[in-house]
Amino acid sequence: MMQLEEFFYCVGCGKMVKVHDAKALFRTGFFRVVLPLGCCSDCSRV
Ligand SMILES: [Zn+2]
């Protein structure tokens, strides 16, 4: 069974990224209600 919480929408890539690779997760914003917004390590190290 897939856990939807393991993925978030990276605002940098514009695609789904595993939470494991997240550099920062935004607790305030949600995408389509169920998907958390965040920023993956690739987009955060710029
Ligand atoms: Zn990214």
mmCIF file of the protein (N, C-alpha, C, O) and its ligand, coordinates in Angstrom:
data_MODEL
# 
_entry.id   MODEL 
# 
loop_
_entity.id 
_entity.type 
_entity.pdbx_number_of_molecules 
1 polymer     1 
2 non-polymer 1 
# 
_entity_poly.entity_id                      1 
_entity_poly.type                           'polypeptide(L)' 
_entity_poly.nstd_linkage                   no 
_entity_poly.nstd_monomer                   no 
_entity_poly.pdbx_seq_one_letter_code       MMQLEEFFYCVGCGKMVKVHDAKALFRTGFFRVVLPLGCCSDCSRV 
_entity_poly.pdbx_seq_one_letter_code_can   MMQLEEFFYCVGCGKMVKVHDAKALFRTGFFRVVLPLGCCSDCSRV 
_entity_poly.pdbx_strand_id                 A 
# 
loop_
_entity_poly_seq.entity_id 
_entity_poly_seq.num 
_entity_poly_seq.mon_id 
_entity_poly_seq.hetero 
1 1  MET n 
1 2  MET n 
1 3  GLN n 
1 4  LEU n 
1 5  GLU n 
1 6  GLU n 
1 7  PHE n 
1 8  PHE n 
1 9  TYR n 
1 10 CYS n 
1 11 VAL n 
1 12 GLY n 
1 13 CYS n 
1 14 GLY n 
1 15 LYS n 
1 16 MET n 
1 17 VAL n 
1 18 LYS n 
1 19 VAL n 
1 20 HIS n 
1 21 ASP n 
1 22 ALA n 
1 23 LYS n 
1 24 ALA n 
1 25 LEU n 
1 26 PHE n 
1 27 ARG n 
1 28 THR n 
1 29 GLY n 
1 30 PHE n 
1 31 PHE n 
1 32 ARG n 
1 33 VAL n 
1 34 VAL n 
1 35 LEU n 
1 36 PRO n 
1 37 LEU n 
1 38 GLY n 
1 39 CYS n 
1 40 CYS n 
1 41 SER n 
1 42 ASP n 
1 43 CYS n 
1 44 SER n 
1 45 ARG n 
1 46 VAL n 
# 
loop_
_struct_asym.id 
_struct_asym.entity_id 
A 1 
B 2 
# 
loop_
_chem_comp.id 
_chem_comp.type 
_chem_comp.mon_nstd_flag 
ALA 'L-peptide linking' y 
ARG 'L-peptide linking' y 
ASP 'L-peptide linking' y 
CYS 'L-peptide linking' y 
GLN 'L-peptide linking' y 
GLU 'L-peptide linking' y 
GLY 'peptide linking'   y 
HIS 'L-peptide linking' y 
LEU 'L-peptide linking' y 
LYS 'L-peptide linking' y 
MET 'L-peptide linking' y 
PHE 'L-peptide linking' y 
PRO 'L-peptide linking' y 
SER 'L-peptide linking' y 
THR 'L-peptide linking' y 
TYR 'L-peptide linking' y 
VAL 'L-peptide linking' y 
ZN  non-polymer         . 
# 
_pdbx_entity_nonpoly.entity_id   2 
_pdbx_entity_nonpoly.name        ? 
_pdbx_entity_nonpoly.comp_id     ZN 
# 
_pdbx_nonpoly_scheme.asym_id         B 
_pdbx_nonpoly_scheme.entity_id       2 
_pdbx_nonpoly_scheme.mon_id          ZN 
_pdbx_nonpoly_scheme.ndb_seq_num     1 
_pdbx_nonpoly_scheme.pdb_seq_num     101 
_pdbx_nonpoly_scheme.auth_seq_num    101 
_pdbx_nonpoly_scheme.pdb_mon_id      ZN 
_pdbx_nonpoly_scheme.auth_mon_id     ZN 
_pdbx_nonpoly_scheme.pdb_strand_id   A 
_pdbx_nonpoly_scheme.pdb_ins_code    . 
# 
loop_
_atom_site.group_PDB 
_atom_site.id 
_atom_site.type_symbol 
_atom_site.label_atom_id 
_atom_site.label_alt_id 
_atom_site.label_comp_id 
_atom_site.label_asym_id 
_atom_site.label_entity_id 
_atom_site.label_seq_id 
_atom_site.pdbx_PDB_ins_code 
_atom_site.Cartn_x 
_atom_site.Cartn_y 
_atom_site.Cartn_z 
_atom_site.occupancy 
_atom_site.B_iso_or_equiv 
_atom_site.pdbx_formal_charge 
_atom_site.auth_seq_id 
_atom_site.auth_comp_id 
_atom_site.auth_asym_id 
_atom_site.auth_atom_id 
_atom_site.pdbx_PDB_model_num 
ATOM   1   N  N  . MET A 1 1  ? 0.845  -1.200 0.000   1.00 0.00 ? 1   MET A N  1 
ATOM   2   C  CA . MET A 1 1  ? 0.000  0.000  0.000   1.00 0.00 ? 1   MET A CA 1 
ATOM   3   C  C  . MET A 1 1  ? 0.879  1.247  0.000   1.00 0.00 ? 1   MET A C  1 
ATOM   4   O  O  . MET A 1 1  ? 1.764  1.401  0.842   1.00 0.00 ? 1   MET A O  1 
ATOM   5   N  N  . MET A 1 2  ? 0.621  2.125  -0.949  1.00 0.00 ? 2   MET A N  1 
ATOM   6   C  CA . MET A 1 2  ? 1.451  3.322  -1.051  1.00 0.00 ? 2   MET A CA 1 
ATOM   7   C  C  . MET A 1 2  ? 1.020  4.380  -0.048  1.00 0.00 ? 2   MET A C  1 
ATOM   8   O  O  . MET A 1 2  ? -0.166 4.656  0.134   1.00 0.00 ? 2   MET A O  1 
ATOM   9   N  N  . GLN A 1 3  ? 2.012  4.951  0.586   1.00 0.00 ? 3   GLN A N  1 
ATOM   10  C  CA . GLN A 1 3  ? 1.738  6.040  1.516   1.00 0.00 ? 3   GLN A CA 1 
ATOM   11  C  C  . GLN A 1 3  ? 1.931  7.365  0.797   1.00 0.00 ? 3   GLN A C  1 
ATOM   12  O  O  . GLN A 1 3  ? 3.049  7.699  0.404   1.00 0.00 ? 3   GLN A O  1 
ATOM   13  N  N  . LEU A 1 4  ? 0.876  8.110  0.622   1.00 0.00 ? 4   LEU A N  1 
ATOM   14  C  CA . LEU A 1 4  ? 0.946  9.369  -0.111  1.00 0.00 ? 4   LEU A CA 1 
ATOM   15  C  C  . LEU A 1 4  ? 1.792  10.389 0.639   1.00 0.00 ? 4   LEU A C  1 
ATOM   16  O  O  . LEU A 1 4  ? 2.347  11.311 0.041   1.00 0.00 ? 4   LEU A O  1 
ATOM   17  N  N  . GLU A 1 5  ? 1.884  10.217 1.932   1.00 0.00 ? 5   GLU A N  1 
ATOM   18  C  CA . GLU A 1 5  ? 2.638  11.167 2.749   1.00 0.00 ? 5   GLU A CA 1 
ATOM   19  C  C  . GLU A 1 5  ? 4.134  11.077 2.505   1.00 0.00 ? 5   GLU A C  1 
ATOM   20  O  O  . GLU A 1 5  ? 4.887  11.951 2.934   1.00 0.00 ? 5   GLU A O  1 
ATOM   21  N  N  . GLU A 1 6  ? 4.571  10.025 1.817   1.00 0.00 ? 6   GLU A N  1 
ATOM   22  C  CA . GLU A 1 6  ? 5.997  9.865  1.568   1.00 0.00 ? 6   GLU A CA 1 
ATOM   23  C  C  . GLU A 1 6  ? 6.476  10.739 0.418   1.00 0.00 ? 6   GLU A C  1 
ATOM   24  O  O  . GLU A 1 6  ? 7.675  10.834 0.156   1.00 0.00 ? 6   GLU A O  1 
ATOM   25  N  N  . PHE A 1 7  ? 5.537  11.373 -0.263  1.00 0.00 ? 7   PHE A N  1 
ATOM   26  C  CA . PHE A 1 7  ? 5.896  12.247 -1.369  1.00 0.00 ? 7   PHE A CA 1 
ATOM   27  C  C  . PHE A 1 7  ? 5.407  13.658 -1.110  1.00 0.00 ? 7   PHE A C  1 
ATOM   28  O  O  . PHE A 1 7  ? 4.414  13.880 -0.417  1.00 0.00 ? 7   PHE A O  1 
ATOM   29  N  N  . PHE A 1 8  ? 6.135  14.610 -1.688  1.00 0.00 ? 8   PHE A N  1 
ATOM   30  C  CA . PHE A 1 8  ? 5.681  15.997 -1.613  1.00 0.00 ? 8   PHE A CA 1 
ATOM   31  C  C  . PHE A 1 8  ? 5.925  16.657 -2.962  1.00 0.00 ? 8   PHE A C  1 
ATOM   32  O  O  . PHE A 1 8  ? 6.679  16.152 -3.794  1.00 0.00 ? 8   PHE A O  1 
ATOM   33  N  N  . TYR A 1 9  ? 5.278  17.781 -3.157  1.00 0.00 ? 9   TYR A N  1 
ATOM   34  C  CA . TYR A 1 9  ? 5.421  18.512 -4.410  1.00 0.00 ? 9   TYR A CA 1 
ATOM   35  C  C  . TYR A 1 9  ? 6.518  19.546 -4.272  1.00 0.00 ? 9   TYR A C  1 
ATOM   36  O  O  . TYR A 1 9  ? 6.375  20.515 -3.526  1.00 0.00 ? 9   TYR A O  1 
ATOM   37  N  N  . CYS A 1 10 ? 7.621  19.344 -4.994  1.00 0.00 ? 10  CYS A N  1 
ATOM   38  C  CA . CYS A 1 10 ? 8.727  20.292 -4.941  1.00 0.00 ? 10  CYS A CA 1 
ATOM   39  C  C  . CYS A 1 10 ? 8.400  21.506 -5.797  1.00 0.00 ? 10  CYS A C  1 
ATOM   40  O  O  . CYS A 1 10 ? 8.120  21.375 -6.989  1.00 0.00 ? 10  CYS A O  1 
ATOM   41  N  N  . VAL A 1 11 ? 8.435  22.683 -5.191  1.00 0.00 ? 11  VAL A N  1 
ATOM   42  C  CA . VAL A 1 11 ? 8.108  23.917 -5.916  1.00 0.00 ? 11  VAL A CA 1 
ATOM   43  C  C  . VAL A 1 11 ? 9.243  24.313 -6.842  1.00 0.00 ? 11  VAL A C  1 
ATOM   44  O  O  . VAL A 1 11 ? 9.062  25.161 -7.716  1.00 0.00 ? 11  VAL A O  1 
ATOM   45  N  N  . GLY A 1 12 ? 10.418 23.707 -6.661  1.00 0.00 ? 12  GLY A N  1 
ATOM   46  C  CA . GLY A 1 12 ? 11.555 24.002 -7.520  1.00 0.00 ? 12  GLY A CA 1 
ATOM   47  C  C  . GLY A 1 12 ? 11.509 23.182 -8.799  1.00 0.00 ? 12  GLY A C  1 
ATOM   48  O  O  . GLY A 1 12 ? 11.623 23.721 -9.900  1.00 0.00 ? 12  GLY A O  1 
ATOM   49  N  N  . CYS A 1 13 ? 11.342 21.869 -8.641  1.00 0.00 ? 13  CYS A N  1 
ATOM   50  C  CA . CYS A 1 13 ? 11.277 20.968 -9.790  1.00 0.00 ? 13  CYS A CA 1 
ATOM   51  C  C  . CYS A 1 13 ? 9.910  21.013 -10.446 1.00 0.00 ? 13  CYS A C  1 
ATOM   52  O  O  . CYS A 1 13 ? 9.786  20.851 -11.660 1.00 0.00 ? 13  CYS A O  1 
ATOM   53  N  N  . GLY A 1 14 ? 8.908  21.229 -9.654  1.00 0.00 ? 14  GLY A N  1 
ATOM   54  C  CA . GLY A 1 14 ? 7.547  21.172 -10.154 1.00 0.00 ? 14  GLY A CA 1 
ATOM   55  C  C  . GLY A 1 14 ? 7.083  19.755 -10.330 1.00 0.00 ? 14  GLY A C  1 
ATOM   56  O  O  . GLY A 1 14 ? 6.236  19.471 -11.178 1.00 0.00 ? 14  GLY A O  1 
ATOM   57  N  N  . LYS A 1 15 ? 7.632  18.855 -9.530  1.00 0.00 ? 15  LYS A N  1 
ATOM   58  C  CA . LYS A 1 15 ? 7.220  17.461 -9.606  1.00 0.00 ? 15  LYS A CA 1 
ATOM   59  C  C  . LYS A 1 15 ? 7.275  16.811 -8.231  1.00 0.00 ? 15  LYS A C  1 
ATOM   60  O  O  . LYS A 1 15 ? 7.732  17.402 -7.253  1.00 0.00 ? 15  LYS A O  1 
ATOM   61  N  N  . MET A 1 16 ? 6.796  15.582 -8.193  1.00 0.00 ? 16  MET A N  1 
ATOM   62  C  CA . MET A 1 16 ? 6.755  14.889 -6.930  1.00 0.00 ? 16  MET A CA 1 
ATOM   63  C  C  . MET A 1 16 ? 8.132  14.368 -6.549  1.00 0.00 ? 16  MET A C  1 
ATOM   64  O  O  . MET A 1 16 ? 8.853  13.807 -7.375  1.00 0.00 ? 16  MET A O  1 
ATOM   65  N  N  . VAL A 1 17 ? 8.477  14.562 -5.297  1.00 0.00 ? 17  VAL A N  1 
ATOM   66  C  CA . VAL A 1 17 ? 9.759  14.103 -4.791  1.00 0.00 ? 17  VAL A CA 1 
ATOM   67  C  C  . VAL A 1 17 ? 9.516  13.344 -3.497  1.00 0.00 ? 17  VAL A C  1 
ATOM   68  O  O  . VAL A 1 17 ? 8.619  13.677 -2.722  1.00 0.00 ? 17  VAL A O  1 
ATOM   69  N  N  . LYS A 1 18 ? 10.327 12.320 -3.276  1.00 0.00 ? 18  LYS A N  1 
ATOM   70  C  CA . LYS A 1 18 ? 10.195 11.597 -2.019  1.00 0.00 ? 18  LYS A CA 1 
ATOM   71  C  C  . LYS A 1 18 ? 10.584 12.481 -0.839  1.00 0.00 ? 18  LYS A C  1 
ATOM   72  O  O  . LYS A 1 18 ? 11.527 13.269 -0.914  1.00 0.00 ? 18  LYS A O  1 
ATOM   73  N  N  . VAL A 1 19 ? 9.850  12.335 0.227   1.00 0.00 ? 19  VAL A N  1 
ATOM   74  C  CA . VAL A 1 19 ? 10.111 13.142 1.414   1.00 0.00 ? 19  VAL A CA 1 
ATOM   75  C  C  . VAL A 1 19 ? 11.527 12.892 1.935   1.00 0.00 ? 19  VAL A C  1 
ATOM   76  O  O  . VAL A 1 19 ? 12.141 13.757 2.558   1.00 0.00 ? 19  VAL A O  1 
ATOM   77  N  N  . HIS A 1 20 ? 12.022 11.692 1.662   1.00 0.00 ? 20  HIS A N  1 
ATOM   78  C  CA . HIS A 1 20 ? 13.384 11.343 2.085   1.00 0.00 ? 20  HIS A CA 1 
ATOM   79  C  C  . HIS A 1 20 ? 14.418 12.281 1.461   1.00 0.00 ? 20  HIS A C  1 
ATOM   80  O  O  . HIS A 1 20 ? 15.459 12.542 2.064   1.00 0.00 ? 20  HIS A O  1 
ATOM   81  N  N  . ASP A 1 21 ? 14.140 12.790 0.259   1.00 0.00 ? 21  ASP A N  1 
ATOM   82  C  CA . ASP A 1 21 ? 15.070 13.667 -0.434  1.00 0.00 ? 21  ASP A CA 1 
ATOM   83  C  C  . ASP A 1 21 ? 14.775 15.141 -0.192  1.00 0.00 ? 21  ASP A C  1 
ATOM   84  O  O  . ASP A 1 21 ? 15.401 16.011 -0.797  1.00 0.00 ? 21  ASP A O  1 
ATOM   85  N  N  . ALA A 1 22 ? 13.855 15.411 0.662   1.00 0.00 ? 22  ALA A N  1 
ATOM   86  C  CA . ALA A 1 22 ? 13.451 16.792 0.885   1.00 0.00 ? 22  ALA A CA 1 
ATOM   87  C  C  . ALA A 1 22 ? 14.477 17.543 1.711   1.00 0.00 ? 22  ALA A C  1 
ATOM   88  O  O  . ALA A 1 22 ? 15.013 17.029 2.692   1.00 0.00 ? 22  ALA A O  1 
ATOM   89  N  N  . LYS A 1 23 ? 14.733 18.759 1.295   1.00 0.00 ? 23  LYS A N  1 
ATOM   90  C  CA . LYS A 1 23 ? 15.612 19.639 2.061   1.00 0.00 ? 23  LYS A CA 1 
ATOM   91  C  C  . LYS A 1 23 ? 14.766 20.483 3.013   1.00 0.00 ? 23  LYS A C  1 
ATOM   92  O  O  . LYS A 1 23 ? 15.164 20.770 4.143   1.00 0.00 ? 23  LYS A O  1 
ATOM   93  N  N  . ALA A 1 24 ? 13.614 20.862 2.533   1.00 0.00 ? 24  ALA A N  1 
ATOM   94  C  CA . ALA A 1 24 ? 12.731 21.671 3.356   1.00 0.00 ? 24  ALA A CA 1 
ATOM   95  C  C  . ALA A 1 24 ? 11.288 21.391 2.983   1.00 0.00 ? 24  ALA A C  1 
ATOM   96  O  O  . ALA A 1 24 ? 10.932 21.348 1.806   1.00 0.00 ? 24  ALA A O  1 
ATOM   97  N  N  . LEU A 1 25 ? 10.477 21.205 3.983   1.00 0.00 ? 25  LEU A N  1 
ATOM   98  C  CA . LEU A 1 25 ? 9.060  20.996 3.740   1.00 0.00 ? 25  LEU A CA 1 
ATOM   99  C  C  . LEU A 1 25 ? 8.272  22.162 4.293   1.00 0.00 ? 25  LEU A C  1 
ATOM   100 O  O  . LEU A 1 25 ? 8.506  22.619 5.413   1.00 0.00 ? 25  LEU A O  1 
ATOM   101 N  N  . PHE A 1 26 ? 7.328  22.641 3.485   1.00 0.00 ? 26  PHE A N  1 
ATOM   102 C  CA . PHE A 1 26 ? 6.511  23.764 3.913   1.00 0.00 ? 26  PHE A CA 1 
ATOM   103 C  C  . PHE A 1 26 ? 5.253  23.240 4.591   1.00 0.00 ? 26  PHE A C  1 
ATOM   104 O  O  . PHE A 1 26 ? 4.415  22.586 3.971   1.00 0.00 ? 26  PHE A O  1 
ATOM   105 N  N  . ARG A 1 27 ? 5.149  23.527 5.810   1.00 0.00 ? 27  ARG A N  1 
ATOM   106 C  CA . ARG A 1 27 ? 4.000  23.060 6.582   1.00 0.00 ? 27  ARG A CA 1 
ATOM   107 C  C  . ARG A 1 27 ? 2.745  23.869 6.283   1.00 0.00 ? 27  ARG A C  1 
ATOM   108 O  O  . ARG A 1 27 ? 1.625  23.447 6.570   1.00 0.00 ? 27  ARG A O  1 
ATOM   109 N  N  . THR A 1 28 ? 2.966  25.039 5.701   1.00 0.00 ? 28  THR A N  1 
ATOM   110 C  CA . THR A 1 28 ? 1.835  25.953 5.534   1.00 0.00 ? 28  THR A CA 1 
ATOM   111 C  C  . THR A 1 28 ? 1.049  25.692 4.261   1.00 0.00 ? 28  THR A C  1 
ATOM   112 O  O  . THR A 1 28 ? -0.165 25.894 4.221   1.00 0.00 ? 28  THR A O  1 
ATOM   113 N  N  . GLY A 1 29 ? 1.747  25.238 3.213   1.00 0.00 ? 29  GLY A N  1 
ATOM   114 C  CA . GLY A 1 29 ? 1.064  25.102 1.933   1.00 0.00 ? 29  GLY A CA 1 
ATOM   115 C  C  . GLY A 1 29 ? 0.775  23.667 1.568   1.00 0.00 ? 29  GLY A C  1 
ATOM   116 O  O  . GLY A 1 29 ? 1.547  22.764 1.890   1.00 0.00 ? 29  GLY A O  1 
ATOM   117 N  N  . PHE A 1 30 ? -0.328 23.461 0.901   1.00 0.00 ? 30  PHE A N  1 
ATOM   118 C  CA . PHE A 1 30 ? -0.674 22.136 0.439   1.00 0.00 ? 30  PHE A CA 1 
ATOM   119 C  C  . PHE A 1 30 ? -1.112 22.183 -1.012  1.00 0.00 ? 30  PHE A C  1 
ATOM   120 O  O  . PHE A 1 30 ? -1.763 23.135 -1.444  1.00 0.00 ? 30  PHE A O  1 
ATOM   121 N  N  . PHE A 1 31 ? -0.755 21.158 -1.758  1.00 0.00 ? 31  PHE A N  1 
ATOM   122 C  CA . PHE A 1 31 ? -1.099 21.060 -3.157  1.00 0.00 ? 31  PHE A CA 1 
ATOM   123 C  C  . PHE A 1 31 ? -2.227 20.075 -3.318  1.00 0.00 ? 31  PHE A C  1 
ATOM   124 O  O  . PHE A 1 31 ? -2.100 18.907 -2.948  1.00 0.00 ? 31  PHE A O  1 
ATOM   125 N  N  . ARG A 1 32 ? -3.309 20.529 -3.856  1.00 0.00 ? 32  ARG A N  1 
ATOM   126 C  CA . ARG A 1 32 ? -4.498 19.683 -3.996  1.00 0.00 ? 32  ARG A CA 1 
ATOM   127 C  C  . ARG A 1 32 ? -4.885 19.059 -2.658  1.00 0.00 ? 32  ARG A C  1 
ATOM   128 O  O  . ARG A 1 32 ? -5.324 17.910 -2.598  1.00 0.00 ? 32  ARG A O  1 
ATOM   129 N  N  . VAL A 1 33 ? -4.718 19.819 -1.610  1.00 0.00 ? 33  VAL A N  1 
ATOM   130 C  CA . VAL A 1 33 ? -5.159 19.472 -0.270  1.00 0.00 ? 33  VAL A CA 1 
ATOM   131 C  C  . VAL A 1 33 ? -4.325 18.351 0.362   1.00 0.00 ? 33  VAL A C  1 
ATOM   132 O  O  . VAL A 1 33 ? -4.005 18.418 1.549   1.00 0.00 ? 33  VAL A O  1 
ATOM   133 N  N  . VAL A 1 34 ? -3.975 17.335 -0.409  1.00 0.00 ? 34  VAL A N  1 
ATOM   134 C  CA . VAL A 1 34 ? -3.378 16.155 0.207   1.00 0.00 ? 34  VAL A CA 1 
ATOM   135 C  C  . VAL A 1 34 ? -1.855 16.132 0.109   1.00 0.00 ? 34  VAL A C  1 
ATOM   136 O  O  . VAL A 1 34 ? -1.193 15.443 0.884   1.00 0.00 ? 34  VAL A O  1 
ATOM   137 N  N  . LEU A 1 35 ? -1.288 16.897 -0.861  1.00 0.00 ? 35  LEU A N  1 
ATOM   138 C  CA . LEU A 1 35 ? 0.144  16.819 -1.062  1.00 0.00 ? 35  LEU A CA 1 
ATOM   139 C  C  . LEU A 1 35 ? 0.864  18.015 -0.453  1.00 0.00 ? 35  LEU A C  1 
ATOM   140 O  O  . LEU A 1 35 ? 0.554  19.156 -0.797  1.00 0.00 ? 35  LEU A O  1 
ATOM   141 N  N  . PRO A 1 36 ? 1.810  17.780 0.437   1.00 0.00 ? 36  PRO A N  1 
ATOM   142 C  CA . PRO A 1 36 ? 2.567  18.878 1.039   1.00 0.00 ? 36  PRO A CA 1 
ATOM   143 C  C  . PRO A 1 36 ? 3.522  19.507 0.042   1.00 0.00 ? 36  PRO A C  1 
ATOM   144 O  O  . PRO A 1 36 ? 4.030  18.834 -0.855  1.00 0.00 ? 36  PRO A O  1 
ATOM   145 N  N  . LEU A 1 37 ? 3.763  20.796 0.200   1.00 0.00 ? 37  LEU A N  1 
ATOM   146 C  CA . LEU A 1 37 ? 4.721  21.507 -0.637  1.00 0.00 ? 37  LEU A CA 1 
ATOM   147 C  C  . LEU A 1 37 ? 6.086  21.502 0.035   1.00 0.00 ? 37  LEU A C  1 
ATOM   148 O  O  . LEU A 1 37 ? 6.189  21.487 1.261   1.00 0.00 ? 37  LEU A O  1 
ATOM   149 N  N  . GLY A 1 38 ? 7.129  21.515 -0.781  1.00 0.00 ? 38  GLY A N  1 
ATOM   150 C  CA . GLY A 1 38 ? 8.458  21.530 -0.208  1.00 0.00 ? 38  GLY A CA 1 
ATOM   151 C  C  . GLY A 1 38 ? 9.507  21.871 -1.221  1.00 0.00 ? 38  GLY A C  1 
ATOM   152 O  O  . GLY A 1 38 ? 9.209  22.328 -2.324  1.00 0.00 ? 38  GLY A O  1 
ATOM   153 N  N  . CYS A 1 39 ? 10.766 21.640 -0.827  1.00 0.00 ? 39  CYS A N  1 
ATOM   154 C  CA . CYS A 1 39 ? 11.884 21.926 -1.713  1.00 0.00 ? 39  CYS A CA 1 
ATOM   155 C  C  . CYS A 1 39 ? 12.904 20.797 -1.540  1.00 0.00 ? 39  CYS A C  1 
ATOM   156 O  O  . CYS A 1 39 ? 13.360 20.535 -0.427  1.00 0.00 ? 39  CYS A O  1 
ATOM   157 N  N  . CYS A 1 40 ? 13.253 20.141 -2.627  1.00 0.00 ? 40  CYS A N  1 
ATOM   158 C  CA . CYS A 1 40 ? 14.163 19.009 -2.543  1.00 0.00 ? 40  CYS A CA 1 
ATOM   159 C  C  . CYS A 1 40 ? 15.600 19.495 -2.392  1.00 0.00 ? 40  CYS A C  1 
ATOM   160 O  O  . CYS A 1 40 ? 15.875 20.689 -2.513  1.00 0.00 ? 40  CYS A O  1 
ATOM   161 N  N  . SER A 1 41 ? 16.504 18.573 -2.130  1.00 0.00 ? 41  SER A N  1 
ATOM   162 C  CA . SER A 1 41 ? 17.893 18.929 -1.898  1.00 0.00 ? 41  SER A CA 1 
ATOM   163 C  C  . SER A 1 41 ? 18.521 19.568 -3.117  1.00 0.00 ? 41  SER A C  1 
ATOM   164 O  O  . SER A 1 41 ? 19.341 20.475 -2.973  1.00 0.00 ? 41  SER A O  1 
ATOM   165 N  N  . ASP A 1 42 ? 18.165 19.125 -4.322  1.00 0.00 ? 42  ASP A N  1 
ATOM   166 C  CA . ASP A 1 42 ? 18.726 19.681 -5.550  1.00 0.00 ? 42  ASP A CA 1 
ATOM   167 C  C  . ASP A 1 42 ? 18.369 21.154 -5.700  1.00 0.00 ? 42  ASP A C  1 
ATOM   168 O  O  . ASP A 1 42 ? 19.212 21.961 -6.090  1.00 0.00 ? 42  ASP A O  1 
ATOM   169 N  N  . CYS A 1 43 ? 17.141 21.502 -5.396  1.00 0.00 ? 43  CYS A N  1 
ATOM   170 C  CA . CYS A 1 43 ? 16.678 22.870 -5.583  1.00 0.00 ? 43  CYS A CA 1 
ATOM   171 C  C  . CYS A 1 43 ? 17.130 23.784 -4.433  1.00 0.00 ? 43  CYS A C  1 
ATOM   172 O  O  . CYS A 1 43 ? 17.160 25.006 -4.579  1.00 0.00 ? 43  CYS A O  1 
ATOM   173 N  N  . SER A 1 44 ? 17.473 23.189 -3.313  1.00 0.00 ? 44  SER A N  1 
ATOM   174 C  CA . SER A 1 44 ? 17.804 23.989 -2.138  1.00 0.00 ? 44  SER A CA 1 
ATOM   175 C  C  . SER A 1 44 ? 19.268 24.380 -2.086  1.00 0.00 ? 44  SER A C  1 
ATOM   176 O  O  . SER A 1 44 ? 19.632 25.313 -1.371  1.00 0.00 ? 44  SER A O  1 
ATOM   177 N  N  . ARG A 1 45 ? 20.105 23.691 -2.821  1.00 0.00 ? 45  ARG A N  1 
ATOM   178 C  CA . ARG A 1 45 ? 21.532 23.941 -2.713  1.00 0.00 ? 45  ARG A CA 1 
ATOM   179 C  C  . ARG A 1 45 ? 22.015 24.995 -3.681  1.00 0.00 ? 45  ARG A C  1 
ATOM   180 O  O  . ARG A 1 45 ? 23.218 25.238 -3.780  1.00 0.00 ? 45  ARG A O  1 
ATOM   181 N  N  . VAL A 1 46 ? 21.097 25.630 -4.402  1.00 0.00 ? 46  VAL A N  1 
ATOM   182 C  CA . VAL A 1 46 ? 21.487 26.669 -5.351  1.00 0.00 ? 46  VAL A CA 1 
ATOM   183 C  C  . VAL A 1 46 ? 22.058 27.886 -4.595  1.00 0.00 ? 46  VAL A C  1 
ATOM   184 O  O  . VAL A 1 46 ? 22.446 28.874 -5.218  1.00 0.00 ? 46  VAL A O  1 
HETATM 185 ZN ZN . ZN  B 2 .  ? 13.296 20.143 -6.501  1.00 0.00 2 101 ZN  A ZN 1 
# 
